[in-house]
């Protein structure tokens, strides 16, 4: 696996261009921030639980299909247990390195309709500046028609002692993790996520509407752009030493829900960003 390294101001990131442009290791002064990829076996067990894989479309698409502008589109059924398409295929694609310096790397990937039925260009930029580790993603519709999509980052943190996330409602799901179409109030455990909660020992798995754009993990702040309108939380049943705090644009199964996804016009682009900062 070919890895590019950027390092500055205490931050060190290892990026794998051929593995979906994923950040396979991120640390600050020797402290792991994301769960690092150390072996191919990790990918075989679960390809999403190292670094911050890019998801487009995000999370699950029920029946591995969706309708748009009077036409039905099919996606690979890669989660047979739920009958759904899961997380898109961007995280498996080779990206091209356009620039790599000491504290910044720029990547690009073009889909011509192979992994998603709408062509798009995805530009990715990782940089370290003013003590902040920043991730930037630009999605460009290169097709001749409107493009629906959802977008997320399966950001997999080393499990903190305490975390908080700004959420106000839960997107209800059925036994196959497909949304029912309703939002419901947070239960007592979920209410704790908003003010400060442990992760270890709890089973955390849910889809939530965002009511803010900064999460906290111990002394680490995680701020995301305001076009991320949901947070997805998952911790591997509280026994895996990880906590996924995933910013997402669009609802889970958003391609099948009215107003559940983002739509780009031909040649239109949109940018997403995240910033990590250690609080003194």
C-alpha positions as CSV (number, residue, x, y, z in Angstrom):
1,X,0.0,0.0,0.0
2,X,1.5,3.3,-1.1
3,X,1.3,5.9,1.7
4,X,1.9,9.6,1.5
5,X,2.8,11.5,4.8
6,X,2.1,15.1,5.8
7,X,3.5,16.3,9.1
8,X,3.5,19.7,10.9
9,X,2.8,21.4,14.2
10,X,2.5,18.1,16.0
11,X,0.1,16.5,13.5
12,X,1.0,13.5,11.4
13,X,-1.2,12.0,8.7
14,X,-0.6,9.0,6.5
15,X,-2.8,9.0,3.4
16,X,-3.4,6.0,1.1
17,X,-4.3,7.4,-2.3
18,X,-5.0,3.9,-3.7
19,X,-7.4,3.1,-0.8
20,X,-10.0,5.7,-1.5
21,X,-7.8,8.6,-0.5
22,X,-8.3,7.5,3.1
23,X,-6.3,8.8,6.1
24,X,-5.1,5.5,7.3
25,X,-3.3,7.1,10.3
26,X,-3.7,10.4,12.1
27,X,-1.9,11.3,15.2
28,X,-1.1,14.4,17.3
29,X,2.3,14.4,19.2
30,X,2.3,10.6,19.1
31,X,-1.3,10.2,20.2
32,X,-3.5,8.3,17.8
33,X,-6.6,10.3,16.9
34,X,-8.2,8.1,14.2
35,X,-8.1,4.3,14.5
36,X,-5.0,3.5,12.3
37,X,-4.9,0.8,9.6
38,X,-2.2,-1.7,10.6
39,X,-3.0,-4.8,8.6
40,X,-5.0,-6.0,5.6
41,X,-7.0,-8.2,8.1
42,X,-8.6,-5.1,9.5
43,X,-10.0,-4.3,6.0
44,X,-11.2,-7.8,5.6
45,X,-13.1,-7.6,8.9
46,X,-14.6,-4.2,8.3
47,X,-13.3,-1.7,5.6
48,X,-14.9,1.3,7.3
49,X,-13.4,1.3,10.8
50,X,-9.9,2.8,10.1
51,X,-9.3,6.5,9.4
52,X,-12.1,8.5,7.7
53,X,-13.4,6.6,4.6
54,X,-15.4,8.7,2.2
55,X,-19.0,7.6,1.7
56,X,-21.0,8.5,-1.5
57,X,-23.8,7.6,-1.3
58,X,-23.8,7.5,2.5
59,X,-24.9,4.7,4.8
60,X,-27.8,2.5,3.5
61,X,-29.9,2.7,0.4
62,X,-32.9,0.4,0.8
63,X,-33.3,-2.4,-1.8
64,X,-30.0,-1.2,-3.4
65,X,-32.1,1.0,-5.7
66,X,-33.7,4.4,-5.9
67,X,-35.8,6.5,-8.2
68,X,-35.0,9.9,-9.6
69,X,-36.7,12.1,-12.2
70,X,-38.9,9.2,-13.3
71,X,-36.1,6.6,-13.7
72,X,-35.0,3.8,-11.5
73,X,-31.3,3.3,-10.7
74,X,-29.7,0.3,-9.2
75,X,-26.6,0.0,-6.9
76,X,-24.6,-3.0,-5.9
77,X,-26.4,-5.0,-3.2
78,X,-23.4,-5.3,-0.9
79,X,-25.2,-5.9,2.4
80,X,-27.3,-9.0,1.8
81,X,-28.4,-9.2,5.4
82,X,-30.4,-6.0,5.1
83,X,-31.1,-6.1,1.3
84,X,-29.4,-2.7,1.0
85,X,-26.5,-1.0,-0.7
86,X,-24.1,0.2,2.0
87,X,-21.7,3.2,2.0
88,X,-21.0,3.5,-1.7
89,X,-17.8,2.4,-3.4
90,X,-15.6,5.5,-3.3
91,X,-13.7,4.2,-0.3
92,X,-12.3,1.4,-2.6
93,X,-11.2,3.6,-5.5
94,X,-7.7,4.7,-6.5
95,X,-7.2,8.5,-6.2
96,X,-4.6,10.5,-8.1
97,X,-2.1,12.6,-6.2
98,X,-2.1,16.2,-7.7
99,X,0.2,17.7,-5.0
100,X,2.0,16.6,-1.9
101,X,4.0,18.9,0.3
102,X,5.2,18.9,3.9
103,X,1.8,19.9,5.3
104,X,-0.7,19.5,2.5
105,X,-1.8,16.8,0.0
106,X,-4.3,17.2,-2.8
107,X,-6.1,14.2,-4.4
108,X,-8.6,13.7,-7.2
109,X,-10.9,10.9,-8.3
110,X,-13.3,10.9,-11.3
111,X,-16.3,8.6,-11.6
112,X,-17.5,8.3,-15.2
113,X,-20.6,6.3,-14.2
114,X,-18.7,3.1,-13.1
115,X,-19.4,3.2,-9.3
116,X,-22.4,5.5,-9.2
117,X,-24.9,6.1,-12.0
118,X,-24.1,9.8,-12.2
119,X,-20.6,11.0,-13.3
120,X,-18.8,13.3,-10.8
121,X,-15.4,14.6,-9.9
122,X,-14.2,14.4,-6.3
123,X,-11.4,16.7,-5.1
124,X,-9.8,16.0,-1.7
125,X,-7.5,18.2,0.2
126,X,-5.8,17.4,3.6
127,X,-3.8,20.1,5.3
128,X,-2.3,21.2,8.5
129,X,-2.4,25.0,9.3
130,X,-2.5,27.1,12.5
131,X,-2.6,24.0,14.7
132,X,-5.6,22.6,12.9
133,X,-5.9,19.4,10.8
134,X,-8.4,20.2,8.1
135,X,-10.1,17.9,5.5
136,X,-11.7,19.4,2.4
137,X,-13.9,17.6,-0.2
138,X,-15.3,19.1,-3.4
139,X,-18.0,17.2,-5.3
140,X,-18.5,18.4,-8.9
141,X,-21.4,17.1,-11.1
142,X,-19.7,16.5,-14.5
143,X,-22.8,15.0,-16.1
144,X,-25.5,16.6,-18.3
145,X,-28.3,16.0,-15.9
146,X,-29.1,16.7,-12.2
147,X,-27.2,14.4,-9.8
148,X,-28.7,13.3,-6.4
149,X,-26.3,12.1,-3.7
150,X,-25.7,11.8,0.0
151,X,-22.2,12.3,1.5
152,X,-20.5,11.3,4.7
153,X,-17.2,10.5,6.4
154,X,-17.0,7.3,8.4
155,X,-14.7,9.1,10.8
156,X,-13.4,6.4,13.3
157,X,-11.9,7.9,16.4
158,X,-9.9,6.1,19.1
159,X,-12.6,5.8,21.9
160,X,-12.5,8.8,24.2
161,X,-13.3,8.8,27.9
162,X,-16.1,11.4,27.2
163,X,-17.8,12.8,24.1
164,X,-20.6,15.1,23.1
165,X,-22.4,15.7,19.8
166,X,-25.0,18.3,19.0
167,X,-28.1,16.3,18.0
168,X,-31.8,16.9,18.7
169,X,-33.9,14.1,17.0
170,X,-33.3,10.5,16.0
171,X,-34.1,9.1,12.6
172,X,-36.1,6.0,13.5
173,X,-34.9,2.7,11.9
174,X,-36.3,-0.7,11.5
175,X,-34.7,-4.1,12.3
176,X,-32.7,-3.9,9.1
177,X,-31.3,-0.4,10.0
178,X,-33.5,1.2,7.3
179,X,-35.3,4.4,8.4
180,X,-39.0,4.3,8.9
181,X,-39.5,7.9,7.8
182,X,-40.1,9.2,11.3
183,X,-37.9,11.3,13.6
184,X,-38.4,10.5,17.3
185,X,-37.2,12.2,20.5
186,X,-33.9,11.2,22.0
187,X,-34.1,8.5,24.7
188,X,-32.4,9.1,28.1
189,X,-29.1,7.5,26.9
190,X,-29.0,9.6,23.7
191,X,-29.8,12.8,25.7
192,X,-26.5,12.2,27.5
193,X,-24.6,12.3,24.1
194,X,-25.5,16.0,23.9
195,X,-24.0,17.1,27.2
196,X,-21.2,14.5,27.8
197,X,-21.2,10.8,27.8
198,X,-18.8,7.8,28.0
199,X,-18.7,5.5,25.0
200,X,-17.1,2.4,26.6
201,X,-19.7,0.0,28.0
202,X,-22.5,1.5,26.0
203,X,-24.0,0.2,22.8
204,X,-24.1,3.2,20.5
205,X,-25.7,3.0,17.0
206,X,-28.0,5.6,15.6
207,X,-28.9,8.3,13.0
208,X,-29.4,11.8,14.3
209,X,-30.5,15.2,13.0
210,X,-27.7,17.8,13.7
211,X,-28.5,20.9,15.7
212,X,-24.9,22.1,15.7
213,X,-21.6,21.4,13.9
214,X,-19.0,20.8,16.6
215,X,-18.5,17.5,18.5
216,X,-16.0,17.0,21.4
217,X,-13.9,14.0,22.3
218,X,-12.1,14.7,25.5
219,X,-9.9,17.7,24.7
220,X,-10.4,17.3,20.9
221,X,-12.9,19.5,19.0
222,X,-14.3,18.2,15.7
223,X,-16.0,21.0,13.7
224,X,-17.7,20.3,10.3
225,X,-19.2,22.5,7.6
226,X,-22.8,23.5,8.1
227,X,-24.0,21.5,5.0
228,X,-23.5,18.4,7.1
229,X,-27.1,18.1,8.5
230,X,-26.9,14.7,10.3
231,X,-24.5,12.9,12.7
232,X,-24.2,9.1,12.6
233,X,-22.9,7.4,15.8
234,X,-21.5,3.9,16.2
235,X,-19.1,2.3,18.6
236,X,-19.0,-1.4,17.8
237,X,-21.1,-2.3,20.9
238,X,-18.7,-0.4,23.2
239,X,-16.1,-3.2,23.1
240,X,-13.9,-2.2,20.2
241,X,-12.0,0.8,21.5
242,X,-13.5,3.1,18.8
243,X,-16.2,5.7,18.4
244,X,-17.5,6.7,14.9
245,X,-18.8,10.3,14.9
246,X,-19.8,10.6,11.3
247,X,-20.9,13.9,9.7
248,X,-23.4,13.3,7.0
249,X,-25.1,15.4,4.3
250,X,-28.6,14.0,3.7
251,X,-30.7,11.4,5.5
252,X,-30.0,7.7,5.7
253,X,-31.7,6.2,2.7
254,X,-31.9,9.8,1.5
255,X,-32.0,8.8,-2.2
256,X,-35.4,7.2,-1.5
257,X,-36.8,10.0,0.7
258,X,-38.4,13.2,-0.5
259,X,-35.9,16.1,0.3
260,X,-33.6,13.4,1.8
261,X,-30.6,14.1,-0.4
262,X,-28.6,16.9,-2.1
263,X,-29.0,17.6,-5.8
264,X,-26.3,19.2,-8.0
265,X,-27.1,20.7,-11.4
266,X,-24.7,20.0,-14.3
267,X,-21.3,21.6,-13.7
268,X,-22.4,22.6,-10.1
269,X,-20.1,21.9,-7.2
270,X,-20.3,21.8,-3.4
271,X,-17.7,21.7,-0.8
272,X,-17.6,19.9,2.6
273,X,-14.9,20.4,5.3
274,X,-14.0,19.3,8.7
275,X,-11.4,20.6,11.3
276,X,-9.8,18.9,14.2
277,X,-8.2,20.9,17.0
278,X,-6.6,20.0,20.3
279,X,-8.0,22.3,23.0
280,X,-5.4,23.6,25.5
